[in-house]
Amino acid sequence: MNTMNSALAGLLSPAVINLNLKSRDRDSVLAELVDQIPQLADQPASRQTLLRALHEREQLYSTGIGDGVALPHSRNALVGLVDKPIIVFGRQKEGIPYAAVDSVPAKLFFLLIAPTVTQHLAILARLGRVLRDQKLRRSLLTAETPERVIALIGDAETRM
């Protein structure tokens, strides 16, 4: 397994992976994902800024991309909030109503924050492509450790 050439796996770490989200609705799941970001742990103002940006984006158009997957992100890059791109992964086994295109409740959440628009769009596009892989989505639903999640994404990305 070679995660060296996996851009996405490189943005994940066990610290930003939550395999048991407790939330039951979209707003609380966004807050729970934001709380996973170590870089913002002691920055309540930044957390609020990010949450507000995520809510605004959801009101514009749901980031539920279908097949039980949501890619919460802000409409614009959040310059100054983080110095490098971060992906937070969360899983909620029952699924949360997320106004997705196919009306399927979201179970897999990838929250993306990037400091530049270029990185933001590139990572979003890559995530979208990787997550079209049904085998990957199924594996992510049953992965038992954060390390396994990272390995699965790395493998899927090298197959892409």
Buried (B, 14 or more C-beta within 10 A) or exposed (E): EEBEEBBBBBBBBEEBBBBEBEBEEBEEBBBBBBEBBEBBEEEEEBBEBBBEBBBEBBEEEBBBBBBBBBBBBBEEBBEEBBEEBBBBBBBBEEBBEBEBEEEBBBBBBBBBBBBEEEBBEBBBEBBEEBBBBEEBBEBBEEBEEBEBBBBBBBBBBBEE
